[in-house]
């Protein structure tokens, strides 16, 4: 069973930065992706960024492109989300999860869409609050 744990959330002012970490339980299979999602009160869970853990391919939703960076440390089974130039609309609870089918994202209309339905092993999340 996939288990993940998120950390690194907090409160910052607009324009600030935070780095989230996601430690996944040790896995025995290959070809998987790790994804970061966020959910604000009253809104659906939104895919933010994903990475193929073996190949390093990265995918971002359009609203965070050029501001957020996803990376991985294979030795530590950990994925990071560096968030820069934060905006109040980035306020949400952030979750990480794993896609064991190797499906990191879907390309549609020229944009990448990271779908929660492709992922499993959701953690408790970490809160990110950005004040204006």
C-alpha positions as a LaTeX table, in Angstrom:
\begin{tabular}{lrrr}
\hline
Residue & $x$ (\AA) & $y$ (\AA) & $z$ (\AA) \\
\hline
Unk1 & 0.00 & 0.00 & 0.00 \\
Unk2 & 1.29 & 3.43 & $-0.93$ \\
Unk3 & 1.70 & 5.80 & 1.98 \\
Unk4 & 2.91 & 9.35 & 1.73 \\
Unk5 & 3.51 & 12.15 & 4.17 \\
Unk6 & 3.59 & 15.83 & 3.33 \\
Unk7 & 5.40 & 18.59 & 5.21 \\
Unk8 & 6.65 & 22.13 & 4.76 \\
Unk9 & 3.46 & 24.13 & 4.65 \\
Unk10 & 3.01 & 27.43 & 6.43 \\
Unk11 & 1.92 & 31.03 & 6.16 \\
Unk12 & 3.73 & 33.52 & 3.95 \\
Unk13 & 3.08 & 36.87 & 2.35 \\
Unk14 & 2.45 & 37.25 & $-1.34$ \\
Unk15 & 5.69 & 36.98 & $-3.27$ \\
Unk16 & 7.22 & 34.65 & $-0.72$ \\
Unk17 & 8.41 & 31.07 & $-1.07$ \\
Unk18 & 7.81 & 27.70 & 0.53 \\
Unk19 & 9.22 & 24.24 & $-0.07$ \\
Unk20 & 6.99 & 21.25 & 0.43 \\
Unk21 & 8.29 & 17.72 & 0.93 \\
Unk22 & 6.60 & 14.40 & 0.33 \\
Unk23 & 8.13 & 11.19 & 1.63 \\
Unk24 & 6.68 & 8.07 & 0.04 \\
Unk25 & 6.89 & 4.60 & 1.48 \\
Unk26 & 9.46 & 2.35 & $-0.16$ \\
Unk27 & 8.10 & 0.82 & $-3.33$ \\
Unk28 & 9.04 & $-2.32$ & $-5.19$ \\
Unk29 & 7.69 & $-1.44$ & $-8.62$ \\
Unk30 & 9.02 & 0.92 & $-11.26$ \\
Unk31 & 7.44 & 3.34 & $-13.68$ \\
Unk32 & 5.56 & 5.55 & $-11.30$ \\
Unk33 & 4.82 & 9.23 & $-10.96$ \\
Unk34 & 4.48 & 11.46 & $-7.93$ \\
Unk35 & 2.06 & 14.35 & $-8.05$ \\
Unk36 & 1.25 & 17.41 & $-6.00$ \\
Unk37 & $-2.36$ & 18.51 & $-5.68$ \\
Unk38 & $-4.13$ & 21.25 & $-3.82$ \\
Unk39 & $-7.62$ & 21.83 & $-2.57$ \\
Unk40 & $-9.08$ & 25.09 & $-1.34$ \\
Unk41 & $-12.30$ & 25.20 & 0.70 \\
Unk42 & $-15.33$ & 24.69 & $-1.54$ \\
Unk43 & $-13.21$ & 23.80 & $-4.56$ \\
Unk44 & $-12.27$ & 20.57 & $-6.27$ \\
Unk45 & $-8.85$ & 19.03 & $-5.84$ \\
Unk46 & $-6.52$ & 20.43 & $-8.48$ \\
Unk47 & $-3.40$ & 18.81 & $-9.90$ \\
Unk48 & $-0.47$ & 21.21 & $-9.60$ \\
Unk49 & 2.67 & 19.36 & $-10.67$ \\
Unk50 & 3.88 & 15.84 & $-11.28$ \\
Unk51 & 7.13 & 14.05 & $-11.99$ \\
Unk52 & 8.08 & 10.67 & $-13.36$ \\
Unk53 & 10.28 & 9.26 & $-10.65$ \\
Unk54 & 12.58 & 7.34 & $-12.98$ \\
Unk55 & 12.82 & 9.58 & $-16.04$ \\
Unk56 & 12.46 & 12.94 & $-14.31$ \\
Unk57 & 9.89 & 14.31 & $-16.75$ \\
Unk58 & 7.94 & 17.11 & $-15.09$ \\
Unk59 & 4.46 & 18.48 & $-15.71$ \\
Unk60 & 2.78 & 21.62 & $-14.42$ \\
Unk61 & $-0.67$ & 23.06 & $-14.53$ \\
Unk62 & $-0.68$ & 26.37 & $-16.34$ \\
Unk63 & $-1.39$ & 28.50 & $-13.26$ \\
Unk64 & 1.87 & 27.54 & $-11.52$ \\
Unk65 & 4.17 & 27.24 & $-14.50$ \\
Unk66 & 7.41 & 29.24 & $-14.05$ \\
Unk67 & 6.65 & 29.68 & $-10.31$ \\
Unk68 & 6.65 & 26.15 & $-8.93$ \\
Unk69 & 9.31 & 23.49 & $-9.40$ \\
Unk70 & 8.87 & 19.79 & $-8.68$ \\
Unk71 & 11.92 & 17.63 & $-8.05$ \\
Unk72 & 12.81 & 14.25 & $-6.53$ \\
Unk73 & 15.47 & 12.62 & $-4.42$ \\
Unk74 & 15.41 & 8.95 & $-5.34$ \\
Unk75 & 17.68 & 7.90 & $-2.51$ \\
Unk76 & 15.25 & 9.36 & 0.00 \\
Unk77 & 12.05 & 8.43 & $-1.91$ \\
Unk78 & 11.12 & 12.07 & $-1.50$ \\
Unk79 & 9.51 & 14.57 & $-3.83$ \\
Unk80 & 9.73 & 18.32 & $-3.34$ \\
Unk81 & 7.63 & 21.24 & $-4.51$ \\
Unk82 & 9.48 & 24.55 & $-4.49$ \\
Unk83 & 6.92 & 27.32 & $-4.62$ \\
Unk84 & 8.11 & 30.82 & $-5.47$ \\
Unk85 & 6.28 & 34.07 & $-6.16$ \\
Unk86 & 3.35 & 32.81 & $-4.16$ \\
Unk87 & $-0.04$ & 34.42 & $-4.64$ \\
Unk88 & $-3.10$ & 34.53 & $-2.36$ \\
Unk89 & $-4.87$ & 32.24 & $-4.84$ \\
Unk90 & $-2.26$ & 29.56 & $-4.07$ \\
Unk91 & $-3.78$ & 29.24 & $-0.60$ \\
Unk92 & $-4.96$ & 25.65 & $-0.18$ \\
Unk93 & $-4.19$ & 22.37 & 1.47 \\
Unk94 & $-1.51$ & 20.61 & $-0.56$ \\
Unk95 & $-1.38$ & 16.86 & $-1.00$ \\
Unk96 & 0.96 & 14.46 & $-2.70$ \\
Unk97 & 0.06 & 11.09 & $-4.16$ \\
Unk98 & 1.42 & 8.41 & $-6.42$ \\
Unk99 & 0.43 & 7.13 & $-9.84$ \\
Unk100 & 1.52 & 3.51 & $-10.01$ \\
Unk101 & 0.49 & 3.15 & $-13.66$ \\
Unk102 & 3.14 & 5.61 & $-14.81$ \\
Unk103 & 0.55 & 8.13 & $-15.95$ \\
Unk104 & 1.85 & 11.48 & $-14.79$ \\
Unk105 & $-0.39$ & 13.83 & $-16.71$ \\
Unk106 & $-2.63$ & 14.23 & $-19.75$ \\
Unk107 & $-2.12$ & 16.70 & $-22.58$ \\
Unk108 & $-5.26$ & 18.46 & $-23.72$ \\
Unk109 & $-5.68$ & 21.76 & $-25.49$ \\
Unk110 & $-1.97$ & 22.41 & $-25.25$ \\
Unk111 & $-1.95$ & 22.18 & $-21.44$ \\
Unk112 & $-1.04$ & 19.41 & $-19.02$ \\
Unk113 & $-3.80$ & 18.13 & $-16.77$ \\
Unk114 & $-2.80$ & 16.17 & $-13.68$ \\
Unk115 & $-5.81$ & 14.10 & $-12.70$ \\
Unk116 & $-6.46$ & 12.95 & $-9.15$ \\
Unk117 & $-8.13$ & 9.82 & $-10.54$ \\
Unk118 & $-4.73$ & 8.59 & $-11.74$ \\
Unk119 & $-3.22$ & 8.79 & $-8.25$ \\
Unk120 & $-3.50$ & 6.92 & $-4.99$ \\
Unk121 & $-2.05$ & 6.79 & $-1.49$ \\
Unk122 & $-3.15$ & 10.25 & $-0.41$ \\
Unk123 & $-1.56$ & 11.79 & 2.66 \\
Unk124 & $-3.10$ & 14.17 & 5.20 \\
Unk125 & $-1.85$ & 17.21 & 3.34 \\
Unk126 & $-0.11$ & 20.36 & 4.50 \\
Unk127 & $-1.69$ & 23.80 & 4.67 \\
Unk128 & $-0.30$ & 26.69 & 2.65 \\
Unk129 & $-1.66$ & 30.16 & 3.37 \\
Unk130 & $-0.60$ & 33.19 & 1.34 \\
Unk131 & $-1.64$ & 36.61 & 2.56 \\
Unk132 & $-1.80$ & 39.73 & 0.42 \\
\hline
\end{tabular}
